Amino acid sequence: MVQPDQMTDFVPRPELDAKLEALEARQDARAARLEAQMGTILDRIDTFKQAQNDAREEGKDLRQEVRDLRSETRGASREFKFWTIGSVVAIVVAVVGTVLTVQQMTTATFAAGAQTAQQQQQLLNDIKQIQQDLVEQRKAASTPR
């Protein structure tokens, strides 16, 4: 039998069923919200994973480009060194050639100057000799025979 204080707690069956259905509906709604939130989180995780994979691929591409640039730079550096050394050698050869040419021209100029001075001295000697011969011829011509 039902006690009088328990009677006040008694809930009729249809009301209890309604309360249980309402509770079940709230739990279903809460579960649906949790599922939607989990779906959103999973979508974000998938998006993040895709972005991470894309970043890895871009990183691989960038690393390959850097490797390619390094090899091109090394080749260009070697070529630059070759041309620089070649240019330096050519400049040194040109400077040495110019110095030797100037030295030879200077020597030739001094030699020519010395030869000219010698020729002038020879001409002066010849002129003096001719003058002496003329003086002697005049003396001989002016002296009666």
SEPA-959463 format. One record per residue: residue in one letter; x, y, z of N, C-alpha, C, O in turn. Coordinates in steps of 0.1 Angstrom, whole numbers, plus 5000, padded with zeros to 4 digits. Atoms other than C-alpha are relative to their C-alpha. Layout:
BEGIN
+----+------+------+------+------+------+------+------+------+------+------+------+------+
: aa :  n_u :  n_v :  n_w : ca_u : ca_v : ca_w :  c_u :  c_v :  c_w :  o_u :  o_v :  o_w :
+----+------+------+------+------+------+------+------+------+------+------+------+------+
:  A :    X :    Y :    Z :    X :    Y :    Z :    X :    Y :    Z :    X :    Y :    Z :
...
+----+------+------+------+------+------+------+------+------+------+------+------+------+
END
This chain:
BEGIN
+----+------+------+------+------+------+------+------+------+------+------+------+------+
: aa :  n_u :  n_v :  n_w : ca_u : ca_v : ca_w :  c_u :  c_v :  c_w :  o_u :  o_v :  o_w :
+----+------+------+------+------+------+------+------+------+------+------+------+------+
:  M : 5008 : 4988 : 5000 : 5000 : 5000 : 5000 : 5009 : 5013 : 5000 : 5020 : 5012 : 5003 :
:  V : 4993 : 4988 : 5001 : 5010 : 5035 : 4995 : 4998 : 5009 : 5012 : 4987 : 5011 : 5018 :
:  Q : 5000 : 4992 : 4988 : 5019 : 5057 : 5024 : 4996 : 5014 : 4997 : 4997 : 5018 : 4985 :
:  P : 5005 : 4987 : 5003 : 5005 : 5092 : 5027 : 5011 : 5009 : 4995 : 5008 : 5017 : 4986 :
:  D : 4990 : 4991 : 5005 : 5038 : 5110 : 5023 : 5006 : 4996 : 4986 : 5011 : 5004 : 4979 :
:  Q : 4995 : 5005 : 5013 : 5047 : 5088 : 4993 : 4990 : 5004 : 4989 : 4993 : 5004 : 4977 :
:  M : 5011 : 4997 : 5009 : 5014 : 5098 : 4977 : 5002 : 5013 : 4993 : 4999 : 5015 : 4982 :
:  T : 4998 : 4987 : 5005 : 5025 : 5133 : 4972 : 5011 : 4999 : 4989 : 5011 : 5007 : 4980 :
:  D : 4990 : 5002 : 5010 : 5055 : 5120 : 4952 : 4996 : 4992 : 4989 : 5003 : 4991 : 4979 :
:  F : 5005 : 5009 : 5011 : 5035 : 5098 : 4930 : 4997 : 5008 : 4988 : 4991 : 5019 : 4988 :
:  V : 5002 : 4993 : 5012 : 5035 : 5108 : 4894 : 4992 : 4990 : 4991 : 4996 : 4978 : 4990 :
:  P : 5008 : 5009 : 5008 : 5009 : 5094 : 4871 : 5008 : 4995 : 4988 : 5017 : 5003 : 4983 :
:  R : 4993 : 5006 : 5011 : 5021 : 5072 : 4843 : 5001 : 5009 : 4987 : 5012 : 5010 : 4982 :
:  P : 4999 : 4991 : 5012 : 5012 : 5095 : 4813 : 5010 : 5012 : 5003 : 5017 : 5015 : 4994 :
:  E : 4991 : 4988 : 4998 : 5030 : 5124 : 4830 : 5014 : 4995 : 5001 : 5023 : 5002 : 4996 :
:  L : 4987 : 5005 : 4999 : 5060 : 5102 : 4838 : 5005 : 4997 : 4986 : 5017 : 4999 : 4982 :
:  D : 4996 : 5003 : 5014 : 5061 : 5090 : 4801 : 5003 : 5013 : 4993 : 5013 : 5014 : 4985 :
:  A : 4998 : 4987 : 5007 : 5059 : 5127 : 4790 : 5013 : 5006 : 5005 : 5021 : 5011 : 4997 :
:  K : 4988 : 4995 : 4995 : 5087 : 5137 : 4813 : 5012 : 4992 : 4994 : 5022 : 4997 : 4991 :
:  L : 4989 : 5009 : 5006 : 5108 : 5107 : 4801 : 5002 : 5003 : 4985 : 5014 : 5004 : 4981 :
:  E : 4999 : 4997 : 5014 : 5101 : 5116 : 4765 : 5007 : 5014 : 4998 : 5015 : 5016 : 4989 :
:  A : 4994 : 4987 : 5000 : 5111 : 5152 : 4772 : 5015 : 4999 : 5003 : 5023 : 5005 : 4996 :
:  L : 4986 : 5002 : 4996 : 5143 : 5141 : 4789 : 5007 : 4993 : 4988 : 5018 : 4997 : 4985 :
:  E : 4994 : 5007 : 5011 : 5150 : 5118 : 4760 : 5002 : 5009 : 4988 : 5012 : 5008 : 4981 :
:  A : 4999 : 4990 : 5011 : 5144 : 5146 : 4735 : 5011 : 5009 : 5003 : 5019 : 5012 : 4994 :
:  R : 4988 : 4991 : 4997 : 5168 : 5169 : 4754 : 5013 : 4992 : 4998 : 5023 : 4998 : 4993 :
:  Q : 4987 : 5008 : 5001 : 5194 : 5141 : 4755 : 5003 : 4998 : 4985 : 5015 : 4999 : 4981 :
:  D : 4998 : 5001 : 5014 : 5189 : 5135 : 4718 : 5005 : 5013 : 4994 : 5014 : 5013 : 4985 :
:  A : 4995 : 4987 : 5005 : 5193 : 5172 : 4711 : 5014 : 5003 : 5004 : 5022 : 5007 : 4996 :
:  R : 4986 : 4998 : 4995 : 5224 : 5174 : 4733 : 5009 : 4991 : 4992 : 5020 : 4995 : 4988 :
:  A : 4992 : 5009 : 5007 : 5238 : 5143 : 4715 : 5002 : 5005 : 4985 : 5013 : 5004 : 4980 :
:  A : 4999 : 4995 : 5014 : 5230 : 5159 : 4681 : 5010 : 5012 : 5000 : 5018 : 5013 : 4991 :
:  R : 4991 : 4989 : 4999 : 5248 : 5191 : 4692 : 5014 : 4995 : 5001 : 5023 : 5001 : 4995 :
:  L : 4986 : 5005 : 4998 : 5278 : 5171 : 4704 : 5005 : 4994 : 4987 : 5017 : 4995 : 4983 :
:  E : 4996 : 5006 : 5013 : 5278 : 5152 : 4671 : 5004 : 5011 : 4990 : 5013 : 5009 : 4982 :
:  A : 4997 : 4988 : 5010 : 5277 : 5185 : 4651 : 5013 : 5006 : 5004 : 5021 : 5009 : 4995 :
:  Q : 4987 : 4994 : 4996 : 5305 : 5199 : 4672 : 5011 : 4991 : 4997 : 5022 : 4996 : 4992 :
:  M : 4990 : 5010 : 5003 : 5325 : 5167 : 4668 : 5003 : 5000 : 4984 : 5014 : 4999 : 4980 :
:  G : 4999 : 4999 : 5015 : 5318 : 5169 : 4630 : 5008 : 5012 : 4996 : 5017 : 5012 : 4987 :
:  T : 4992 : 4988 : 5003 : 5331 : 5205 : 4630 : 5014 : 4999 : 5003 : 5023 : 5003 : 4996 :
:  I : 4987 : 5002 : 4995 : 5361 : 5196 : 4650 : 5008 : 4991 : 4990 : 5019 : 4993 : 4986 :
:  L : 4993 : 5009 : 5009 : 5369 : 5167 : 4627 : 5002 : 5006 : 4986 : 5013 : 5004 : 4980 :
:  D : 4998 : 4993 : 5013 : 5364 : 5189 : 4596 : 5012 : 5009 : 5002 : 5020 : 5010 : 4992 :
:  R : 4989 : 4991 : 4998 : 5388 : 5214 : 4611 : 5013 : 4992 : 5001 : 5024 : 4997 : 4995 :
:  I : 4988 : 5008 : 4999 : 5413 : 5186 : 4619 : 5004 : 4996 : 4986 : 5016 : 4996 : 4982 :
:  D : 4997 : 5004 : 5013 : 5410 : 5174 : 4583 : 5006 : 5012 : 4992 : 5015 : 5010 : 4984 :
:  T : 4995 : 4988 : 5007 : 5415 : 5209 : 4570 : 5014 : 5003 : 5004 : 5023 : 5007 : 4996 :
:  F : 4987 : 4998 : 4995 : 5445 : 5213 : 4592 : 5010 : 4990 : 4995 : 5021 : 4994 : 4991 :
:  K : 4991 : 5011 : 5005 : 5460 : 5180 : 4581 : 5003 : 5003 : 4985 : 5014 : 5001 : 4980 :
:  Q : 4998 : 4996 : 5014 : 5455 : 5191 : 4544 : 5009 : 5011 : 4999 : 5018 : 5011 : 4990 :
:  A : 4991 : 4989 : 5000 : 5471 : 5224 : 4551 : 5014 : 4996 : 5003 : 5024 : 5001 : 4997 :
:  Q : 4986 : 5005 : 4996 : 5500 : 5206 : 4568 : 5006 : 4993 : 4989 : 5018 : 4994 : 4986 :
:  N : 4995 : 5007 : 5012 : 5504 : 5183 : 4538 : 5004 : 5009 : 4989 : 5014 : 5008 : 4983 :
:  D : 4996 : 4990 : 5011 : 5503 : 5212 : 4514 : 5013 : 5008 : 5004 : 5021 : 5010 : 4995 :
:  A : 4988 : 4993 : 4996 : 5529 : 5230 : 4535 : 5012 : 4991 : 4998 : 5023 : 4996 : 4994 :
:  R : 4989 : 5009 : 5002 : 5551 : 5199 : 4534 : 5004 : 4999 : 4986 : 5016 : 4999 : 4982 :
:  E : 4997 : 5001 : 5014 : 5548 : 5197 : 4497 : 5007 : 5013 : 4995 : 5016 : 5012 : 4987 :
:  E : 4993 : 4987 : 5004 : 5556 : 5234 : 4493 : 5014 : 5000 : 5005 : 5023 : 5006 : 4999 :
:  G : 4987 : 5000 : 4995 : 5585 : 5229 : 4516 : 5010 : 4991 : 4992 : 5021 : 4995 : 4990 :
:  K : 4991 : 5009 : 5008 : 5598 : 5200 : 4495 : 5003 : 5007 : 4987 : 5015 : 5007 : 4982 :
:  D : 4997 : 4992 : 5012 : 5594 : 5222 : 4464 : 5010 : 5011 : 5002 : 5019 : 5013 : 4994 :
:  L : 4990 : 4990 : 4997 : 5612 : 5250 : 4480 : 5014 : 4995 : 5002 : 5024 : 5001 : 4998 :
:  R : 4987 : 5006 : 4998 : 5640 : 5227 : 4491 : 5006 : 4997 : 4987 : 5018 : 4999 : 4985 :
:  Q : 4994 : 5003 : 5013 : 5644 : 5215 : 4456 : 5004 : 5012 : 4992 : 5014 : 5012 : 4986 :
:  E : 4996 : 4988 : 5007 : 5644 : 5250 : 4442 : 5013 : 5005 : 5006 : 5022 : 5010 : 4999 :
:  V : 4987 : 4996 : 4993 : 5671 : 5259 : 4468 : 5012 : 4992 : 4995 : 5022 : 4997 : 4992 :
:  R : 4990 : 5009 : 5005 : 5691 : 5229 : 4457 : 5004 : 5004 : 4986 : 5016 : 5004 : 4982 :
:  D : 4997 : 4996 : 5014 : 5688 : 5239 : 4421 : 5007 : 5013 : 4999 : 5017 : 5014 : 4991 :
:  L : 4993 : 4987 : 5000 : 5698 : 5274 : 4428 : 5014 : 4999 : 5005 : 5023 : 5006 : 5000 :
:  R : 4986 : 5002 : 4995 : 5728 : 5262 : 4448 : 5009 : 4995 : 4989 : 5020 : 4999 : 4987 :
:  S : 4991 : 5006 : 5011 : 5740 : 5241 : 4419 : 5002 : 5010 : 4989 : 5013 : 5010 : 4984 :
:  E : 4998 : 4990 : 5010 : 5734 : 5269 : 4395 : 5010 : 5011 : 5004 : 5019 : 5015 : 4997 :
:  T : 4991 : 4990 : 4994 : 5752 : 5293 : 4418 : 5014 : 4994 : 5000 : 5024 : 5002 : 4997 :
:  R : 4987 : 5006 : 5001 : 5781 : 5269 : 4421 : 5006 : 5000 : 4986 : 5018 : 5003 : 4984 :
:  G : 4996 : 4999 : 5013 : 5783 : 5266 : 4384 : 5004 : 5014 : 4995 : 5014 : 5016 : 4989 :
:  A : 4997 : 4986 : 5004 : 5781 : 5303 : 4379 : 5012 : 5005 : 5007 : 5020 : 5013 : 5002 :
:  S : 4988 : 4996 : 4993 : 5807 : 5308 : 4406 : 5013 : 4994 : 4994 : 5023 : 5002 : 4993 :
:  R : 4988 : 5006 : 5007 : 5831 : 5284 : 4389 : 5003 : 5008 : 4987 : 5014 : 5011 : 4984 :
:  E : 4998 : 4993 : 5013 : 5825 : 5301 : 4356 : 5005 : 5014 : 5003 : 5014 : 5019 : 4996 :
:  F : 4995 : 4987 : 4996 : 5830 : 5335 : 4373 : 5015 : 5000 : 5004 : 5022 : 5009 : 5000 :
:  K : 4986 : 5002 : 4996 : 5862 : 5323 : 4388 : 5009 : 4998 : 4988 : 5020 : 5004 : 4987 :
:  F : 4993 : 5003 : 5012 : 5874 : 5310 : 4355 : 5002 : 5013 : 4992 : 5014 : 5016 : 4988 :
:  W : 4999 : 4988 : 5008 : 5867 : 5343 : 4337 : 5008 : 5011 : 5008 : 5015 : 5018 : 5001 :
:  T : 4993 : 4990 : 4992 : 5881 : 5364 : 4366 : 5015 : 4996 : 4999 : 5023 : 5005 : 4996 :
:  I : 4986 : 5004 : 5001 : 5914 : 5344 : 4365 : 5005 : 5002 : 4986 : 5016 : 5008 : 4984 :
:  G : 4996 : 4997 : 5014 : 5915 : 5346 : 4327 : 5002 : 5014 : 4998 : 5012 : 5018 : 4991 :
:  S : 4999 : 4986 : 5002 : 5909 : 5383 : 4328 : 5013 : 5005 : 5007 : 5020 : 5014 : 5002 :
:  V : 4988 : 4996 : 4993 : 5936 : 5388 : 4354 : 5013 : 4996 : 4993 : 5022 : 5004 : 4991 :
:  V : 4988 : 5005 : 5008 : 5961 : 5367 : 4334 : 5001 : 5009 : 4988 : 5013 : 5013 : 4984 :
:  A : 4999 : 4992 : 5012 : 5952 : 5387 : 4303 : 5005 : 5014 : 5003 : 5013 : 5020 : 4996 :
:  I : 4995 : 4987 : 4996 : 5957 : 5420 : 4321 : 5014 : 5000 : 5003 : 5022 : 5009 : 4999 :
:  V : 4986 : 5001 : 4997 : 5990 : 5409 : 4335 : 5009 : 4999 : 4988 : 5019 : 5006 : 4986 :
:  V : 4992 : 5002 : 5012 : 6002 : 5398 : 4301 : 5000 : 5014 : 4992 : 5010 : 5017 : 4987 :
:  A : 5001 : 4988 : 5007 : 5990 : 5431 : 4286 : 5009 : 5011 : 5006 : 5016 : 5018 : 5000 :
:  V : 4991 : 4990 : 4993 : 6008 : 5452 : 4313 : 5014 : 4996 : 4997 : 5022 : 5005 : 4995 :
:  V : 4986 : 5003 : 5002 : 6040 : 5432 : 4309 : 5004 : 5003 : 4985 : 5015 : 5008 : 4983 :
:  G : 4997 : 4997 : 5014 : 6038 : 5435 : 4271 : 5001 : 5015 : 4998 : 5010 : 5020 : 4991 :
:  T : 4999 : 4985 : 5001 : 6032 : 5473 : 4274 : 5013 : 5005 : 5006 : 5020 : 5013 : 5001 :
:  V : 4987 : 4996 : 4994 : 6061 : 5477 : 4298 : 5012 : 4996 : 4992 : 5021 : 5004 : 4990 :
:  L : 4989 : 5004 : 5009 : 6084 : 5457 : 4275 : 5000 : 5009 : 4988 : 5011 : 5012 : 4983 :
:  T : 5001 : 4992 : 5012 : 6072 : 5477 : 4245 : 5006 : 5014 : 5003 : 5014 : 5020 : 4996 :
:  V : 4995 : 4987 : 4997 : 6078 : 5510 : 4263 : 5015 : 5000 : 5003 : 5023 : 5009 : 4999 :
:  Q : 4986 : 5001 : 4997 : 6112 : 5498 : 4275 : 5008 : 4999 : 4987 : 5019 : 5005 : 4985 :
:  Q : 4993 : 5002 : 5012 : 6122 : 5487 : 4240 : 5000 : 5014 : 4992 : 5009 : 5017 : 4985 :
:  M : 5001 : 4987 : 5007 : 6109 : 5520 : 4225 : 5010 : 5010 : 5006 : 5016 : 5018 : 4999 :
:  T : 4991 : 4990 : 4993 : 6129 : 5540 : 4251 : 5014 : 4996 : 4996 : 5022 : 5005 : 4993 :
:  T : 4987 : 5004 : 5004 : 6160 : 5520 : 4244 : 5003 : 5003 : 4985 : 5014 : 5008 : 4982 :
:  A : 4998 : 4997 : 5015 : 6155 : 5524 : 4206 : 5001 : 5015 : 4998 : 5009 : 5019 : 4990 :
:  T : 4999 : 4985 : 5001 : 6150 : 5561 : 4211 : 5013 : 5005 : 5004 : 5019 : 5013 : 4997 :
:  F : 4986 : 4996 : 4995 : 6182 : 5565 : 4231 : 5010 : 4995 : 4990 : 5020 : 5003 : 4987 :
:  A : 4991 : 5005 : 5010 : 6200 : 5543 : 4206 : 5000 : 5009 : 4988 : 5011 : 5012 : 4982 :
:  A : 5001 : 4991 : 5012 : 6187 : 5564 : 4177 : 5006 : 5014 : 5003 : 5012 : 5020 : 4994 :
:  G : 4994 : 4987 : 4996 : 6196 : 5596 : 4196 : 5015 : 4999 : 5000 : 5022 : 5008 : 4995 :
:  A : 4986 : 5001 : 4999 : 6231 : 5583 : 4202 : 5006 : 4999 : 4986 : 5016 : 5005 : 4982 :
:  Q : 4996 : 5001 : 5014 : 6234 : 5573 : 4165 : 4999 : 5013 : 4993 : 5008 : 5016 : 4985 :
:  T : 5002 : 4987 : 5007 : 6221 : 5607 : 4154 : 5012 : 5009 : 5005 : 5018 : 5016 : 4997 :
:  A : 4989 : 4992 : 4995 : 6246 : 5624 : 4177 : 5014 : 4996 : 4994 : 5022 : 5004 : 4991 :
:  Q : 4988 : 5005 : 5006 : 6274 : 5602 : 4163 : 5001 : 5004 : 4986 : 5011 : 5008 : 4981 :
:  Q : 5000 : 4996 : 5014 : 6263 : 5610 : 4128 : 5002 : 5015 : 4999 : 5009 : 5020 : 4990 :
:  Q : 4998 : 4986 : 5000 : 6262 : 5647 : 4136 : 5015 : 5003 : 5003 : 5021 : 5012 : 4996 :
:  Q : 4986 : 4998 : 4997 : 6297 : 5645 : 4151 : 5008 : 4996 : 4987 : 5018 : 5003 : 4984 :
:  Q : 4993 : 5004 : 5012 : 6308 : 5626 : 4119 : 4999 : 5011 : 4990 : 5009 : 5014 : 4983 :
:  L : 5002 : 4990 : 5009 : 6293 : 5653 : 4098 : 5008 : 5013 : 5003 : 5014 : 5019 : 4994 :
:  L : 4991 : 4988 : 4996 : 6310 : 5681 : 4118 : 5015 : 4997 : 4997 : 5022 : 5006 : 4992 :
:  N : 4986 : 5003 : 5003 : 6343 : 5663 : 4114 : 5002 : 5000 : 4985 : 5012 : 5005 : 4981 :
:  D : 4998 : 4999 : 5014 : 6337 : 5659 : 4077 : 5000 : 5015 : 4995 : 5008 : 5018 : 4986 :
:  I : 5000 : 4986 : 5004 : 6328 : 5696 : 4074 : 5013 : 5007 : 5004 : 5018 : 5014 : 4996 :
:  K : 4987 : 4994 : 4996 : 6360 : 5706 : 4093 : 5010 : 4995 : 4991 : 5019 : 5003 : 4987 :
:  Q : 4990 : 5005 : 5009 : 6380 : 5683 : 4071 : 4998 : 5007 : 4986 : 5008 : 5011 : 4980 :
:  I : 5002 : 4993 : 5013 : 6364 : 5699 : 4040 : 5004 : 5014 : 5001 : 5011 : 5019 : 4991 :
:  Q : 4995 : 4986 : 4998 : 6370 : 5734 : 4054 : 5015 : 5000 : 4999 : 5021 : 5009 : 4993 :
:  Q : 4985 : 5000 : 5000 : 6407 : 5725 : 4060 : 5005 : 4997 : 4986 : 5014 : 5004 : 4981 :
:  D : 4996 : 5003 : 5014 : 6409 : 5710 : 4025 : 4998 : 5013 : 4991 : 5007 : 5016 : 4983 :
:  L : 5002 : 4988 : 5008 : 6394 : 5742 : 4010 : 5010 : 5011 : 5004 : 5015 : 5018 : 4995 :
:  V : 4990 : 4990 : 4996 : 6417 : 5764 : 4031 : 5013 : 4996 : 4993 : 5020 : 5005 : 4988 :
:  E : 4987 : 5004 : 5006 : 6447 : 5744 : 4018 : 4999 : 5002 : 4985 : 5009 : 5006 : 4979 :
:  Q : 5001 : 4998 : 5015 : 6434 : 5745 : 3982 : 5001 : 5015 : 4997 : 5007 : 5019 : 4987 :
:  R : 4999 : 4986 : 5002 : 6430 : 5783 : 3985 : 5014 : 5005 : 5001 : 5019 : 5013 : 4994 :
:  K : 4986 : 4996 : 4998 : 6464 : 5786 : 3999 : 5009 : 4996 : 4988 : 5017 : 5003 : 4983 :
:  A : 4992 : 5005 : 5011 : 6478 : 5765 : 3972 : 4997 : 5008 : 4987 : 5006 : 5010 : 4979 :
:  A : 5003 : 4993 : 5012 : 6459 : 5784 : 3945 : 5005 : 5014 : 5001 : 5008 : 5020 : 4991 :
:  S : 4995 : 4986 : 4999 : 6469 : 5818 : 3959 : 5015 : 5001 : 5000 : 5021 : 5011 : 4996 :
:  T : 4985 : 5000 : 5001 : 6506 : 5809 : 3961 : 5003 : 4998 : 4985 : 4998 : 4989 : 4978 :
:  P : 4996 : 5001 : 5014 : 6522 : 5815 : 3927 : 5008 : 4988 : 4997 : 5016 : 4983 : 5006 :
:  R : 4993 : 5012 : 5004 : 6537 : 5786 : 3909 : 5010 : 5003 : 4991 : 5018 : 4994 : 4987 :
+----+------+------+------+------+------+------+------+------+------+------+------+------+
END
